[in-house]
Amino acid sequence: MTDDAPSRLPRIADPESDPLLREQFAARRASGGRILNLHLTNAHSPALSKAQWGTISVIRTQTKPPQSLFELAILRTAQICECEYEVVQHIPMALRAGLTRAQIDAVAQWRGSSLFDERQRALLAWVEAMMTNKGDVDDATFDELARHFSPQEIVELTTTATLYYGTGLMMKALRIRLEPESRAAADRAGR
């Protein structure tokens, strides 16, 4: 890995020479986002990058549960797969979605915390069971989830958790480098 590479893969000299990437990067910048090492790594496959971008856009704009629940699921998923990059990137997003810094700091020990309501606890139990039991979730955990969420919400939250678990594994396998400014933003967020 060279010093300027975003990951184990080499840096693409001019990713925006590809029309798909140019469109994605422009949309990201227009929404106030930065081009991260994850995006630069995904740029090696413009069509897959666009498809993933589209799915994430749907999660953020066309789903039923509040974004705070998606961010809670993403944070716990990232912790379980031990993907620091994903955890750090999602701390500011979780705060903007309405989670408190105390909740974010307690996600890994949520069972012993009083900071989460019944709905959040049902979601965290579901995410943990999915990720630690390779998708084999017991009926009691599902029944508690179904008590708090509609079938649509269950599909949306489950899809999000599994998408981000896979993304976390990819980030680790390709050793995507965490941007120093991302860590600084996460450290400043909510403190």
N, CA, C and O of each residue as an XYZ file, in Angstrom:
764
protein
N       0.858     -1.173      0.000
C       0.000      0.000      0.000
C       0.900      1.231      0.000
O       1.772      1.375      0.857
N       0.680      2.113     -0.966
C       1.475      3.340     -1.018
C       0.900      4.364     -0.040
O      -0.236      4.236      0.417
N       1.699      5.375      0.269
C       1.287      6.379      1.247
C       0.036      7.141      0.855
O      -0.714      7.571      1.732
N      -0.214      7.321     -0.443
C      -1.385      8.097     -0.858
C      -2.574      7.221     -1.252
O      -3.620      7.743     -1.637
N      -2.428      5.906     -1.163
C      -3.524      5.011     -1.523
C      -4.597      5.040     -0.433
O      -4.272      5.076      0.754
N      -5.876      5.025     -0.829
C      -6.947      5.037      0.159
C      -7.140      3.692      0.854
O      -7.816      3.598      1.878
N      -6.527      2.644      0.273
C      -6.704      1.289      0.798
C      -5.585      0.404      0.250
O      -4.569      0.897     -0.240
N      -5.788     -0.894      0.341
C      -4.828     -1.824     -0.260
C      -4.781     -1.674     -1.780
O      -3.791     -2.038     -2.415
N      -5.839     -1.146     -2.349
C      -5.897     -0.955     -3.801
C      -5.229      0.360     -4.173
O      -5.215      1.297     -3.375
N      -4.681      0.438     -5.365
C      -4.035      1.691     -5.771
C      -5.057      2.801     -5.972
O      -6.232      2.543     -6.235
N      -4.606      4.002     -5.847
C      -5.453      5.175     -6.099
C      -5.721      5.269     -7.598
O      -4.813      5.082     -8.407
N      -6.957      5.556     -7.965
C      -7.297      5.799     -9.367
C      -6.840      7.215     -9.701
O      -7.155      8.159     -8.975
N      -6.109      7.364    -10.784
C      -5.528      8.667    -11.130
C      -6.593      9.754    -11.276
O      -6.428     10.849    -10.738
N      -7.673      9.474    -11.989
C      -8.706     10.489    -12.209
C     -10.078      9.815    -12.172
O     -10.664      9.553    -13.222
N     -10.593      9.534    -10.976
C     -11.871      8.820    -10.906
C     -13.020      9.585    -11.570
O     -13.968      8.974    -12.062
N     -12.940     10.898    -11.585
C     -14.051     11.674    -12.136
C     -14.038     11.717    -13.661
O     -14.890     12.363    -14.271
N     -13.076     11.032    -14.280
C     -13.126     10.902    -15.738
C     -14.211      9.895    -16.134
O     -14.636      9.857    -17.288
N     -14.655      9.080    -15.171
C     -15.750      8.147    -15.417
C     -17.073      8.870    -15.154
O     -17.239      9.448    -14.080
N     -18.016      8.858    -16.096
C     -19.270      9.601    -15.915
C     -20.071      9.171    -14.688
O     -20.672     10.014    -14.022
N     -20.091      7.873    -14.379
C     -20.822      7.404    -13.198
C     -20.217      7.966    -11.921
O     -20.934      8.424    -11.032
N     -18.901      7.927    -11.837
C     -18.230      8.439    -10.643
C     -18.359      9.953    -10.541
O     -18.572     10.494     -9.456
N     -18.230     10.626    -11.661
C     -18.368     12.089    -11.657
C     -19.743     12.480    -11.104
O     -19.857     13.396    -10.290
N     -20.776     11.778    -11.554
C     -22.143     12.045    -11.087
C     -22.267     11.774     -9.573
O     -22.839     12.582     -8.841
N     -21.734     10.646     -9.118
C     -21.808     10.297     -7.695
C     -21.052     11.303     -6.828
O     -21.558     11.751     -5.800
N     -19.852     11.647     -7.247
C     -19.043     12.567     -6.453
C     -19.677     13.958     -6.420
O     -19.655     14.629     -5.388
N     -20.238     14.386     -7.546
C     -20.903     15.694     -7.586
C     -22.111     15.704     -6.647
O     -22.332     16.677     -5.926
N     -22.884     14.628     -6.657
C     -24.057     14.544     -5.781
C     -23.637     14.543     -4.313
O     -24.289     15.166     -3.474
N     -22.565     13.855     -4.013
C     -22.072     13.811     -2.628
C     -21.644     15.209     -2.176
O     -22.004     15.652     -1.086
N     -20.883     15.890     -3.014
C     -20.434     17.247     -2.670
C     -21.620     18.213     -2.555
O     -21.644     19.066     -1.667
N     -22.602     18.078     -3.454
C     -23.775     18.965     -3.441
C     -24.584     18.795     -2.160
O     -25.236     19.736     -1.706
N     -24.544     17.603     -1.581
C     -25.281     17.368     -0.338
C     -24.453     17.712      0.894
O     -24.886     17.476      2.022
N     -23.272     18.264      0.683
C     -22.420     18.668      1.802
C     -21.441     17.605      2.258
O     -20.742     17.793      3.254
N     -21.381     16.491      1.543
C     -20.483     15.404      1.922
C     -19.104     15.536      1.299
O     -18.887     16.310      0.367
N     -18.191     14.765      1.837
C     -16.821     14.712      1.317
C     -16.621     13.396      0.582
O     -17.359     12.436      0.804
N     -15.640     13.353     -0.277
C     -15.252     12.118     -0.938
C     -14.265     11.419     -0.007
O     -13.165     11.912      0.241
N     -14.677     10.275      0.495
C     -13.894      9.542      1.487
C     -13.072      8.437      0.828
O     -13.264      8.109     -0.342
N     -12.163      7.880      1.601
C     -11.359      6.769      1.098
C     -12.222      5.576      0.698
O     -11.868      4.838     -0.221
N     -13.341      5.381      1.373
C     -14.282      4.335      0.973
C     -14.765      4.579     -0.456
O     -14.804      3.649     -1.261
N     -15.130      5.812     -0.775
C     -15.612      6.140     -2.120
C     -14.513      5.972     -3.164
O     -14.755      5.483     -4.268
N     -13.304      6.384     -2.797
C     -12.177      6.258     -3.726
C     -11.831      4.795     -3.978
O     -11.387      4.440     -5.070
N     -12.030      3.950     -2.980
C     -11.795      2.521     -3.158
C     -12.899      1.913     -4.018
O     -12.625      1.157     -4.951
N     -14.151      2.249     -3.698
C     -15.274      1.735     -4.493
C     -15.224      2.216     -5.933
O     -15.857      1.617     -6.802
N     -14.487      3.280     -6.204
C     -14.386      3.827     -7.555
C     -13.783      2.834     -8.540
O     -13.905      3.020     -9.751
N     -13.143      1.797     -8.050
C     -12.599      0.776     -8.947
C     -13.715      0.020     -9.666
O     -13.466     -0.631    -10.681
N     -14.946      0.100     -9.147
C     -16.095     -0.517     -9.812
C     -17.231      0.500     -9.844
O     -18.103      0.477     -8.975
N     -17.234      1.393    -10.835
C     -18.225      2.473    -10.876
C     -19.680      2.011    -10.805
O     -20.489      2.631    -10.116
N     -20.018      0.937    -11.505
C     -21.414      0.484    -11.508
C     -21.832     -0.040    -10.133
O     -22.930      0.264     -9.666
N     -20.980     -0.813     -9.490
C     -21.301     -1.295     -8.140
C     -21.342     -0.140     -7.148
O     -22.182     -0.113     -6.249
N     -20.441      0.801     -7.314
C     -20.440      1.977     -6.451
C     -21.763      2.722     -6.570
O     -22.339      3.150     -5.570
N     -22.241      2.872     -7.812
C     -23.512      3.566     -8.038
C     -24.669      2.792     -7.406
O     -25.563      3.394     -6.810
N     -24.660      1.476     -7.529
C     -25.732      0.661     -6.958
C     -25.743      0.770     -5.436
O     -26.802      0.917     -4.826
N     -24.565      0.697     -4.830
C     -24.488      0.818     -3.376
C     -24.931      2.214     -2.936
O     -25.661      2.365     -1.957
N     -24.486      3.214     -3.663
C     -24.865      4.599     -3.370
C     -26.385      4.739     -3.412
O     -26.983      5.396     -2.561
N     -27.002      4.109     -4.419
C     -28.455      4.164     -4.551
C     -29.166      3.520     -3.375
O     -30.158      4.057     -2.881
N     -28.671      2.376     -2.922
C     -29.273      1.699     -1.772
C     -29.149      2.551     -0.519
O     -30.106      2.683      0.244
N     -27.991      3.118     -0.308
C     -27.788      3.963      0.872
C     -28.685      5.193      0.802
O     -29.209      5.638      1.823
N     -28.863      5.741     -0.386
C     -29.752      6.891     -0.555
C     -31.186      6.525     -0.186
O     -31.882      7.310      0.459
N     -31.625      5.350     -0.588
C     -32.969      4.888     -0.229
C     -33.085      4.751      1.291
O     -34.084      5.168      1.877
N     -32.081      4.178      1.918
C     -32.100      4.023      3.378
C     -32.248      5.386      4.050
O     -32.977      5.519      5.033
N     -31.570      6.379      3.533
C     -31.578      7.711      4.163
C     -32.832      8.533      3.855
O     -33.187      9.423      4.628
N     -33.506      8.248      2.738
C     -34.585      9.155      2.323
C     -35.943      8.502      2.081
O     -36.951      9.205      1.997
N     -35.993      7.179      1.968
C     -37.258      6.557      1.575
C     -37.666      5.406      2.484
O     -38.330      4.470      2.040
N     -37.283      5.467      3.725
C     -37.610      4.398      4.656
C     -38.462      4.944      5.796
O     -38.514      6.152      6.027
N     -39.122      4.042      6.497
C     -40.094      4.431      7.507
C     -39.505      4.767      8.879
O     -39.859      5.804      9.442
N     -38.620      3.935      9.442
C     -38.126      4.247     10.792
C     -37.306      5.535     10.823
O     -36.749      5.937      9.801
N     -37.227      6.178     11.973
C     -36.378      7.368     12.080
C     -34.908      7.011     11.856
O     -34.472      5.901     12.162
N     -34.157      7.965     11.318
C     -32.736      7.736     11.022
C     -31.952      7.341     12.262
O     -30.954      6.628     12.151
N     -32.375      7.783     13.436
C     -31.645      7.417     14.658
C     -31.602      5.902     14.841
O     -30.613      5.369     15.343
N     -32.664      5.206     14.437
C     -32.666      3.742     14.565
C     -31.730      3.095     13.557
O     -31.066      2.106     13.867
N     -31.674      3.648     12.353
C     -30.719      3.127     11.370
C     -29.290      3.310     11.873
O     -28.470      2.397     11.779
N     -28.999      4.489     12.406
C     -27.643      4.752     12.893
C     -27.304      3.867     14.084
O     -26.162      3.430     14.227
N     -28.275      3.603     14.932
C     -28.056      2.698     16.062
C     -27.696      1.301     15.553
O     -26.759      0.675     16.047
N     -28.444      0.825     14.570
C     -28.156     -0.488     13.983
C     -26.789     -0.510     13.311
O     -26.050     -1.486     13.435
N     -26.454      0.560     12.602
C     -25.158      0.626     11.909
C     -24.011      0.637     12.916
O     -23.024     -0.075     12.735
N     -24.132      1.435     13.971
C     -23.067      1.490     14.981
C     -22.843      0.126     15.631
O     -21.702     -0.310     15.785
N     -23.932     -0.547     16.012
C     -23.756     -1.852     16.669
C     -23.184     -2.868     15.697
O     -22.328     -3.671     16.069
N     -23.648     -2.842     14.456
C     -23.117     -3.736     13.429
C     -21.620     -3.500     13.231
O     -20.843     -4.453     13.170
N     -21.221     -2.247     13.130
C     -19.808     -1.911     12.927
C     -18.961     -2.355     14.114
O     -17.830     -2.808     13.941
N     -19.508     -2.223     15.313
C     -18.776     -2.683     16.502
C     -18.597     -4.196     16.471
O     -17.513     -4.707     16.752
N     -19.660     -4.905     16.130
C     -19.597     -6.371     16.125
C     -18.591     -6.865     15.097
O     -17.847     -7.808     15.367
N     -18.557     -6.242     13.918
C     -17.578     -6.704     12.920
C     -16.219     -6.008     13.091
O     -15.302     -6.185     12.289
N     -16.125     -5.211     14.163
C     -14.866     -4.555     14.540
C     -14.303     -3.684     13.415
O     -13.114     -3.734     13.100
N     -15.187     -2.891     12.826
C     -14.782     -1.997     11.741
C     -14.707     -0.569     12.271
O     -15.707      0.146     12.311
N     -13.523     -0.175     12.671
C     -13.311      1.163     13.224
C     -13.707      2.250     12.227
O     -14.297      3.260     12.610
N     -13.389      2.049     10.973
C     -13.704      3.056      9.946
C     -15.195      3.387      9.983
O     -15.581      4.556     10.014
N     -16.019      2.356      9.979
C     -17.461      2.556      9.950
C     -17.967      3.209     11.240
O     -18.818      4.097     11.190
N     -17.454      2.778     12.381
C     -17.862      3.377     13.653
C     -17.550      4.867     13.644
O     -18.417      5.689     13.941
N     -16.324      5.213     13.306
C     -15.895      6.615     13.330
C     -16.721      7.456     12.360
O     -17.139      8.562     12.702
N     -16.958      6.943     11.158
C     -17.726      7.714     10.170
C     -19.166      7.959     10.626
O     -19.765      8.974     10.271
N     -19.719      7.033     11.411
C     -21.136      7.140     11.766
C     -21.403      7.853     13.090
O     -22.565      8.112     13.404
N     -20.400      8.176     13.863
C     -20.653      8.926     15.102
C     -21.297     10.284     14.814
O     -22.339     10.578     15.399
N     -20.733     11.122     13.945
C     -21.399     12.403     13.668
C     -22.789     12.221     13.058
O     -23.697     13.001     13.343
N     -22.958     11.202     12.226
C     -24.256     10.949     11.610
C     -25.287     10.532     12.660
O     -26.446     10.941     12.598
N     -24.860      9.724     13.610
C     -25.764      9.292     14.679
C     -26.192     10.478     15.543
O     -27.349     10.566     15.956
N     -25.275     11.368     15.807
C     -25.621     12.573     16.573
C     -26.610     13.443     15.812
O     -27.583     13.932     16.387
N     -26.366     13.636     14.529
C     -27.303     14.431     13.719
C     -28.678     13.777     13.642
O     -29.690     14.465     13.514
N     -28.714     12.452     13.720
C     -29.980     11.725     13.649
C     -30.748     11.759     14.970
O     -31.926     11.403     15.018
N     -30.072     12.193     16.049
C     -30.783     12.337     17.314
C     -30.295     11.478     18.462
O     -30.807     11.603     19.574
N     -29.321     10.609     18.230
C     -28.752      9.864     19.353
C     -27.884     10.812     20.174
O     -27.326     11.765     19.630
N     -27.767     10.566     21.456
C     -26.892     11.379     22.301
C     -25.501     10.769     22.315
O     -25.319      9.596     21.988
N     -24.528     11.573     22.696
C     -23.159     11.043     22.797
C     -23.102      9.936     23.851
O     -22.373      8.957     23.690
N     -23.867     10.093     24.923
C     -23.905      9.058     25.963
C     -24.448      7.740     25.394
O     -23.932      6.669     25.712
N     -25.474      7.818     24.567
C     -25.999      6.596     23.939
C     -24.961      5.967     23.020
O     -24.750      4.754     23.052
N     -24.317      6.785     22.208
C     -23.298      6.266     21.288
C     -22.194      5.563     22.071
O     -21.745      4.481     21.695
N     -21.768      6.184     23.153
C     -20.708      5.592     23.968
C     -21.153      4.303     24.655
O     -20.316      3.478     25.020
N     -22.471      4.120     24.838
C     -22.997      2.951     25.556
C     -23.490      1.841     24.633
O     -23.932      0.799     25.118
N     -23.427      2.032     23.328
C     -23.992      1.044     22.411
C     -23.419     -0.347     22.651
O     -24.174     -1.319     22.678
N     -22.133     -0.469     22.822
C     -21.520     -1.790     22.994
C     -21.984     -2.483     24.279
O     -21.995     -3.712     24.347
N     -22.363     -1.709     25.290
C     -22.830     -2.268     26.564
C     -24.307     -1.931     26.787
O     -24.721     -1.691     27.922
N     -25.085     -1.911     25.736
C     -26.481     -1.476     25.800
C     -27.317     -2.286     26.775
O     -28.242     -1.745     27.380
N     -27.019     -3.560     26.942
C     -27.839     -4.409     27.832
C     -27.813     -3.898     29.271
O     -28.808     -4.014     29.986
N     -26.701     -3.342     29.695
C     -26.582     -2.844     31.062
C     -26.852     -1.354     31.193
O     -26.628     -0.774     32.255
N     -27.328     -0.736     30.133
C     -27.545      0.708     30.127
C     -29.030      1.048     30.211
O     -29.876      0.330     29.679
N     -29.327      2.141     30.880
C     -30.716      2.631     30.955
C     -30.968      3.717     29.905
O     -32.016      4.362     29.932
N     -30.034      3.926     28.990
C     -30.139      5.004     28.005
C     -30.981      4.660     26.776
O     -31.237      5.522     25.936
N     -31.408      3.412     26.671
C     -32.133      2.977     25.482
C     -33.553      2.563     25.843
O     -33.780      1.888     26.847
N     -34.515      2.980     25.002
C     -35.913      2.611     25.256
C     -36.175      1.195     24.738
O     -35.287      0.563     24.167
N     -37.394      0.707     24.941
C     -37.736     -0.675     24.565
C     -37.558     -0.931     23.070
O     -37.093     -1.995     22.662
N     -37.929      0.044     22.275
C     -37.803     -0.101     20.820
C     -36.326     -0.211     20.414
O     -35.960     -1.074     19.616
N     -35.503      0.648     20.957
C     -34.066      0.612     20.658
C     -33.456     -0.702     21.148
O     -32.610     -1.285     20.471
N     -33.879     -1.161     22.307
C     -33.345     -2.405     22.868
C     -33.735     -3.611     22.002
O     -32.931     -4.519     21.789
N     -34.973     -3.606     21.511
C     -35.409     -4.694     20.628
C     -34.570     -4.716     19.356
O     -34.183     -5.783     18.878
N     -34.294     -3.545     18.816
C     -33.469     -3.457     17.612
C     -32.039     -3.911     17.889
O     -31.470     -4.674     17.108
N     -31.463     -3.458     18.970
C     -30.088     -3.857     19.310
C     -29.990     -5.370     19.532
O     -29.020     -5.997     19.107
N     -30.978     -5.950     20.188
C     -30.969     -7.411     20.400
C     -31.057     -8.140     19.063
O     -30.380     -9.148     18.857
N     -31.890     -7.633     18.153
C     -32.034     -8.225     16.819
C     -30.721     -8.159     16.049
O     -30.270     -9.158     15.486
N     -30.119     -6.993     16.028
C     -28.856     -6.814     15.310
C     -27.783     -7.736     15.883
O     -27.073     -8.408     15.135
N     -27.668     -7.766     17.185
C     -26.659     -8.637     17.811
C     -26.897    -10.095     17.484
O     -25.963    -10.821     17.144
N     -28.145    -10.527     17.585
C     -28.442    -11.934     17.301
C     -28.141    -12.274     15.846
O     -27.584    -13.334     15.560
N     -28.503    -11.387     14.930
C     -28.205    -11.630     13.510
C     -26.715    -11.774     13.267
O     -26.261    -12.701     12.596
N     -25.965    -10.839     13.826
C     -24.543    -10.781     13.511
C     -23.730    -11.853     14.240
O     -22.780    -12.398     13.678
N     -24.092    -12.153     15.467
C     -23.286    -13.114     16.227
C     -23.718    -14.557     15.994
O     -22.951    -15.481     16.265
N     -24.950    -14.763     15.490
C     -25.439    -16.122     15.226
C     -25.560    -16.412     13.735
O     -26.260    -17.341     13.331
N     -24.875    -15.613     12.919
C     -24.854    -15.800     11.459
C     -26.268    -15.857     10.880
O     -26.557    -16.672     10.004
N     -27.140    -14.984     11.379
C     -28.494    -14.876     10.855
C     -29.514    -15.781     11.524
O     -30.709    -15.652     11.257
N     -29.084    -16.683     12.376
C     -30.006    -17.612     13.033
C     -30.535    -16.965     14.314
O     -29.947    -17.114     15.386
N     -31.649    -16.245     14.189
C     -32.213    -15.493     15.309
C     -33.367    -16.280     15.917
O     -34.237    -16.781     15.205
N     -33.361    -16.379     17.233
C     -34.409    -17.130     17.930
C     -35.753    -16.399     17.845
O     -35.809    -15.198     17.580
N     -36.823    -17.146     18.075
C     -38.183    -16.604     17.964
C     -38.457    -15.503     18.983
O     -39.136    -14.528     18.661
N     -37.948    -15.636     20.194
C     -38.217    -14.624     21.223
C     -37.642    -13.266     20.821
O     -38.276    -12.233     21.034
N     -36.458    -13.269     20.248
C     -35.836    -12.008     19.806
C     -36.630    -11.412     18.660
O     -36.862    -10.203     18.619
N     -37.054    -12.269     17.716
C     -37.864    -11.760     16.614
C     -39.214    -11.248     17.112
O     -39.667    -10.186     16.684
N     -39.855    -11.985     18.000
C     -41.169    -11.572     18.506
C     -41.095    -10.213     19.195
O     -41.999     -9.390     19.048
N     -40.029     -9.980     19.939
C     -39.870     -8.679     20.600
C     -39.660     -7.583     19.553
O     -40.197     -6.485     19.694
N     -38.896     -7.866     18.524
C     -38.702     -6.902     17.439
C     -40.041     -6.603     16.771
O     -40.378     -5.441     16.543
N     -40.801     -7.647     16.460
C     -42.081     -7.491     15.772
C     -43.111     -6.756     16.630
O     -44.061     -6.187     16.092
N     -42.943     -6.758     17.931
C     -43.836     -6.013     18.823
C     -43.656     -4.502     18.648
O     -44.577     -3.729     18.909
N     -42.473     -4.089     18.207
C     -42.137     -2.669     18.107
C     -42.055     -2.141     16.676
O     -42.082     -0.928     16.463
N     -41.955     -3.039     15.695
C     -41.736     -2.610     14.317
C     -42.682     -3.325     13.362
O     -43.033     -4.488     13.563
N     -43.083     -2.610     12.324
C     -43.920     -3.197     11.274
C     -43.055     -4.091     10.380
O     -41.828     -3.999     10.416
N     -43.690     -4.961      9.573
C     -42.898     -5.763      8.631
C     -42.011     -4.904      7.726
O     -40.860     -5.262      7.474
N     -42.530     -3.782      7.238
C     -41.714     -2.897      6.400
C     -40.490     -2.412      7.167
O     -39.377     -2.442      6.642
N     -40.685     -1.970      8.390
C     -39.561     -1.477      9.194
C     -38.555     -2.578      9.479
O     -37.349     -2.334      9.481
N     -39.046     -3.792      9.720
C     -38.138     -4.921      9.985
C     -37.266     -5.192      8.765
O     -36.059     -5.394      8.894
N     -37.872     -5.198      7.590
C     -37.093     -5.422      6.360
C     -36.071     -4.299      6.172
O     -34.913     -4.564      5.847
N     -36.492     -3.054      6.372
C     -35.585     -1.924      6.152
C     -34.425     -1.927      7.140
O     -33.282     -1.693      6.748
N     -34.700     -2.187      8.399
C     -33.627     -2.200      9.410
C     -32.714     -3.415      9.245
O     -31.502     -3.312      9.435
N     -33.292     -4.563      8.894
C     -32.497     -5.780      8.691
C     -31.598     -5.632      7.468
O     -30.423     -5.995      7.511
N     -32.146     -5.102      6.387
C     -31.353     -4.874      5.182
C     -30.205     -3.914      5.471
O     -29.082     -4.127      5.013
N     -30.484     -2.868      6.223
C     -29.444     -1.899      6.569
C     -28.330     -2.557      7.371
O     -27.151     -2.389      7.058
N     -28.702     -3.304      8.403
C     -27.680     -3.941      9.246
C     -26.828     -4.908      8.435
O     -25.605     -4.925      8.579
N     -27.454     -5.707      7.591
C     -26.672     -6.677      6.823
C     -25.818     -5.997      5.754
O     -24.699     -6.434      5.486
N     -26.340     -4.930      5.143
C     -25.544     -4.166      4.175
C     -24.299     -3.588      4.842
O     -23.194     -3.698      4.310
N     -24.481     -2.978      5.997
C     -23.351     -2.353      6.664
C     -22.401     -3.386      7.267
O     -21.213     -3.103      7.418
N     -22.883     -4.549      7.608
C     -21.983     -5.609      8.075
C     -21.067     -6.020      6.924
O     -19.852     -6.124      7.092
N     -21.660     -6.252      5.762
C     -20.854     -6.605      4.591
C     -19.880     -5.507      4.211
O     -18.734     -5.779      3.853
N     -20.339     -4.265      4.290
C     -19.464     -3.137      3.982
C     -18.314     -3.061      4.978
O     -17.174     -2.786      4.602
N     -18.617     -3.305      6.241
C     -17.566     -3.301      7.265
C     -16.511     -4.364      7.003
O     -15.316     -4.114      7.160
N     -16.957     -5.553      6.604
C     -16.000     -6.617      6.280
C     -15.138     -6.228      5.086
O     -13.935     -6.486      5.074
N     -15.760     -5.601      4.073
C     -15.012     -5.157      2.904
C     -13.978     -4.103      3.292
O     -12.833     -4.147      2.842
N     -14.395     -3.152      4.134
C     -13.478     -2.094      4.573
C     -12.268     -2.684      5.284
O     -11.137     -2.246      5.074
N     -12.516     -3.675      6.123
C     -11.408     -4.307      6.839
C     -10.511     -5.103      5.890
O      -9.286     -5.008      5.962
N     -11.121     -5.883      5.008
C     -10.337     -6.720      4.090
C      -9.456     -5.878      3.172
O      -8.312     -6.236      2.893
N     -10.000     -4.760      2.709
C      -9.240     -3.893      1.804
C      -8.419     -2.846      2.561
O      -7.712     -2.039      1.957
N      -8.525     -2.874      3.889
C      -7.783     -1.948      4.762
C      -7.956     -0.495      4.324
O      -6.987      0.225      4.084
N      -9.202     -0.096      4.229
C      -9.486      1.287      3.864
C      -9.005      2.183      4.999
O      -9.343      1.982      6.166
N      -8.224      3.154      4.629
C      -7.619      4.056      5.623
C      -8.621      5.086      6.124
O      -9.358      5.697      5.349
N      -8.625      5.258      7.417
C      -9.473      6.271      8.036
C      -8.836      7.634      7.833
O      -7.652      7.822      8.110
N      -9.617      8.572      7.354
C      -9.131      9.926      7.130
C      -8.912     10.598      8.491
O      -9.777     10.501      9.362
N      -7.778     11.273      8.693
C      -7.542     11.949      9.983
C      -8.645     12.943     10.333
O      -9.005     13.085     11.502
N      -9.180     13.627      9.329
C     -10.241     14.598      9.608
C     -11.533     13.912     10.049
O     -12.335     14.511     10.764
N     -11.744     12.661      9.631
C     -12.927     11.913     10.078
C     -12.811     11.567     11.555
O     -13.775     11.702     12.308
N     -11.634     11.124     11.964
C     -11.428     10.813     13.379
C     -11.585     12.077     14.220
O     -12.222     12.043     15.273
N     -11.017     13.180     13.770
C     -11.119     14.437     14.503
C     -12.587     14.870     14.638
O     -13.008     15.322     15.703
N     -13.354     14.729     13.565
C     -14.775     15.101     13.606
C     -15.542     14.221     14.578
O     -16.396     14.710     15.317
N     -15.245     12.924     14.584
C     -15.920     12.010     15.515
C     -15.544     12.326     16.962
O     -16.390     12.281     17.856
N     -14.288     12.640     17.179
C     -13.826     12.976     18.536
C     -14.466     14.270     19.036
O     -14.793     14.388     20.217
N     -14.640     15.223     18.151
C     -15.249     16.521     18.533
C     -16.756     16.396     18.710
O     -17.348     17.109     19.521
N     -17.368     15.510     17.970
C     -18.829     15.416     17.923
C     -19.424     15.115     19.293
O     -19.113     14.102     19.920
N     -20.254     15.988     19.721
C     -21.009     15.773     20.942
C     -20.232     15.816     22.229
O     -20.745     15.412     23.272
N     -19.020     16.291     22.184
C     -18.226     16.349     23.421
C     -18.134     17.766     23.891
O     -17.510     18.037     24.917
